[in-house]
Amino acid sequence: MAGYSYRVFVDTLGNTHYYRKNASNSVLITADISPEDTVIPVTEVLPLFNNDLTFLNRFNNAPLVPQAAWINNERIEFFAVDGNNLVQCLRGTAGTSAVLHSFGDRLWDGSERQSLIAEANRTGSAFSVEDVKTFPWPQSVIDFLAGI
């Protein structure tokens, strides 16, 4: 059986979110960053966009819609990329705290592409919102978490 990991997050409005933590959609940060930093250097940005250069370019041309990411327990939104830097970052979003992170910490894609609820709401999804909110999860949810 393939391994998987996920994050359950309750935002400031009391909404529960379930996100897959897919290693293929994560990168490492390449410098220490303070809570005030608004630029986050990473090993590469393409994995945060499903390795889709067209999607990355479309994102960079629509700066009013941020991309979400996680480093440890901090949720971050960024509005653009510049080379291998996430720029115009809002730190500590949705009720999390902006904190110090260290070189080599993993940054995870926190977008709706990783959301179990968003996937359950997609037309043609193999599982429903009730499947996500009920344990044990059916195999179709586990397959999504595992990236199958």
C-alpha positions as CSV (number, residue, x, y, z in Angstrom):
1,M,0.0,0.0,0.0
2,A,1.3,3.5,-0.9
3,G,2.0,5.9,1.9
4,Y,0.2,9.2,2.3
5,S,0.0,12.2,4.6
6,Y,-2.4,15.0,5.1
7,R,-3.2,18.1,7.1
8,V,-6.4,18.9,8.9
9,F,-6.8,22.6,9.4
10,V,-9.5,24.6,11.2
11,D,-9.5,28.2,10.0
12,T,-10.5,31.3,11.9
13,L,-14.1,30.9,10.7
14,G,-14.3,27.4,12.1
15,N,-14.2,25.7,8.7
16,T,-12.3,22.4,8.6
17,H,-10.0,21.8,5.6
18,Y,-8.3,18.6,4.6
19,Y,-5.2,18.9,2.5
20,R,-3.0,16.2,0.9
21,K,0.7,16.6,1.6
22,N,2.1,15.2,-1.6
23,A,5.9,15.1,-1.7
24,S,5.9,15.7,-5.5
25,N,4.2,19.1,-4.8
26,S,6.6,20.3,-2.2
27,V,10.0,22.0,-2.3
28,L,12.7,23.0,0.2
29,I,13.4,26.6,1.3
30,T,17.0,27.6,0.6
31,A,17.5,30.2,3.4
32,D,16.4,31.0,6.9
33,I,13.4,33.2,6.8
34,S,12.2,35.5,9.6
35,P,8.5,36.1,10.4
36,E,8.7,39.5,8.6
37,D,10.2,38.2,5.3
38,T,7.9,38.6,2.3
39,V,10.2,36.7,-0.1
40,I,10.8,33.0,0.3
41,P,13.6,31.4,-1.7
42,V,13.0,27.7,-2.7
43,T,14.8,25.0,-4.6
44,E,12.3,25.3,-7.5
45,V,8.8,26.6,-8.0
46,L,7.4,24.3,-10.7
47,P,6.3,21.5,-8.2
48,L,4.0,24.0,-6.5
49,F,2.2,24.3,-9.8
50,N,1.8,20.6,-10.6
51,N,5.0,20.9,-12.8
52,D,2.9,22.8,-15.3
53,L,4.7,25.7,-16.8
54,T,1.6,27.0,-18.5
55,F,-0.2,27.1,-15.2
56,L,2.7,28.8,-13.5
57,N,2.8,31.5,-16.3
58,R,-1.0,32.0,-16.0
59,F,-0.6,32.4,-12.2
60,N,2.1,35.0,-12.7
61,N,-0.2,37.0,-15.0
62,A,-3.1,37.0,-12.5
63,P,-1.5,38.5,-9.4
64,L,-4.8,39.2,-7.6
65,V,-5.3,35.5,-6.9
66,P,-2.8,34.2,-4.4
67,Q,-1.3,30.7,-4.2
68,A,-1.3,29.1,-0.7
69,A,1.6,27.1,0.8
70,W,2.5,25.6,4.1
71,I,5.8,25.6,6.0
72,N,5.4,23.5,9.2
73,N,2.3,25.0,10.9
74,E,2.3,28.3,9.0
75,R,0.0,29.1,6.1
76,I,1.4,31.5,3.6
77,E,-0.1,33.2,0.6
78,F,2.1,34.5,-2.3
79,F,1.1,36.6,-5.3
80,A,3.9,35.9,-7.7
81,V,7.1,34.1,-8.3
82,D,10.5,35.5,-9.4
83,G,12.9,32.8,-10.5
84,N,13.0,30.4,-7.5
85,N,11.5,32.9,-5.1
86,L,7.9,33.2,-3.8
87,V,7.3,36.9,-3.6
88,Q,4.7,39.3,-2.3
89,C,4.1,36.8,0.5
90,L,1.5,37.2,3.2
91,R,2.7,35.4,6.3
92,G,0.6,33.7,9.0
93,T,-2.7,33.6,7.0
94,A,-6.0,32.1,8.0
95,G,-5.2,32.3,11.7
96,T,-1.7,30.7,11.7
97,S,1.3,32.6,13.0
98,A,4.2,33.9,11.0
99,V,7.4,32.3,12.5
100,L,11.0,31.7,11.8
101,H,11.8,28.9,9.4
102,S,15.1,27.3,8.7
103,F,17.1,26.4,5.6
104,G,15.9,23.0,4.4
105,D,12.4,23.2,5.8
106,R,9.8,21.7,3.5
107,L,7.2,24.0,1.8
108,W,4.0,22.3,0.7
109,D,1.5,23.3,-2.0
110,G,-1.5,24.4,0.0
111,S,-3.7,25.3,-2.9
112,E,-7.1,23.9,-3.7
113,R,-5.5,21.3,-5.9
114,Q,-4.5,19.6,-2.7
115,S,-7.9,20.0,-0.9
116,L,-9.9,16.9,-0.4
117,I,-13.1,19.0,-0.1
118,A,-12.4,20.7,-3.4
119,E,-11.7,17.4,-5.0
120,A,-15.0,16.0,-3.6
121,N,-16.9,18.9,-5.1
122,R,-15.3,18.4,-8.5
123,T,-17.5,16.9,-11.2
124,G,-16.5,13.3,-11.7
125,S,-14.6,13.0,-8.3
126,A,-14.4,9.4,-7.0
127,F,-15.6,10.5,-3.6
128,S,-18.0,12.9,-1.8
129,V,-17.6,15.5,0.9
130,E,-19.3,13.0,3.3
131,D,-16.6,10.5,2.4
132,V,-14.0,13.0,3.5
133,K,-15.7,13.9,6.7
134,T,-16.3,10.2,7.7
135,F,-13.6,7.9,9.0
136,P,-12.3,5.4,8.1
137,W,-11.8,6.9,4.7
138,P,-12.8,4.9,1.6
139,Q,-10.1,3.7,-0.7
140,S,-10.8,6.5,-3.2
141,V,-9.9,9.2,-0.7
142,I,-6.7,7.3,0.3
143,D,-5.8,7.0,-3.4
144,F,-6.2,10.8,-3.8
145,L,-4.0,11.4,-0.8
146,A,-1.4,9.0,-2.2
147,G,-1.4,10.7,-5.5
148,I,-2.8,7.6,-7.3
